[in-house]
Amino acid sequence: MKLAGGHSCGWGFRQRASLYDEMTRNINAGESMANGPRDAASTTPTTLEEFAKTVFAPVLQAATATPVTA
């Protein structure tokens, strides 16, 4: 595809679309984590709530300069 000024709009779109399609099909088939066991060595003890409060909220607050309340 050509954009204004004759620039190409490739950016590997077809390759990315193909990978996204493959990922979606694997998720739907229940094969997205087939190669990795879920055990103590591959699982973090951090809860989503703990991550949101201790990591995500401070980063978001710093990026937006707006206080985030939990």
TIBA-472387 format. One record per residue (C-alpha): residue in one letter; x, y, z. Coordinates in steps of 0.2 Angstrom, whole numbers, padded with zeros to 4 digits, always signed. Last residue first. Layout:
BEGIN
aXYZ;...
This chain:
BEGIN
a-0037+0011+0224;t-0034+0029+0221;v-0023+0036+0207;p-0016+0053+0209;t-0013+0062+0193;a+0004+0066+0186;t+0000+0055+0171;a+0016+0045+0169;a+0020+0046+0188;q+0003+0040+0193;l+0003+0026+0180;v+0020+0020+0186;p+0014+0021+0204;a-0003+0012+0200;f+0006-0002+0190;v+0019-0008+0202;t+0014-0009+0221;k-0005-0007+0220;a-0009-0016+0203;f+0004-0029+0207;e-0003-0033+0224;e-0021-0034+0217;l-0015-0046+0203;t-0007-0057+0216;t+0011-0060+0217;p+0016-0078+0221;t+0024-0079+0204;t+0022-0095+0194;s+0035-0104+0184;a+0045-0112+0198;a+0030-0116+0208;d+0021-0125+0194;r+0012-0121+0178;p+0019-0132+0165;g+0025-0124+0149;n+0023-0131+0131;a+0004-0132+0130;m+0002-0114+0136;s-0008-0108+0121;e-0015-0125+0116;g-0033-0123+0122;a-0040-0123+0104;n-0046-0105+0106;i-0029-0100+0112;n-0021-0109+0098;r-0032-0101+0085;t-0030-0084+0092;m-0011-0086+0092;e-0011-0092+0074;d-0022-0077+0069;y-0010-0065+0078;l+0005-0073+0069;s-0003-0071+0052;a-0008-0053+0056;r+0009-0049+0061;q+0016-0057+0045;r+0003-0048+0034;f+0007-0031+0043;g+0026-0032+0041;w+0028-0014+0042;g+0021-0012+0024;c+0014+0005+0022;s+0026+0012+0009;h+0029+0030+0007;g+0024+0038-0010;g+0022+0055-0003;a+0004+0051+0003;l+0003+0032+0007;k+0006+0017-0004;m+0000+0000+0000;
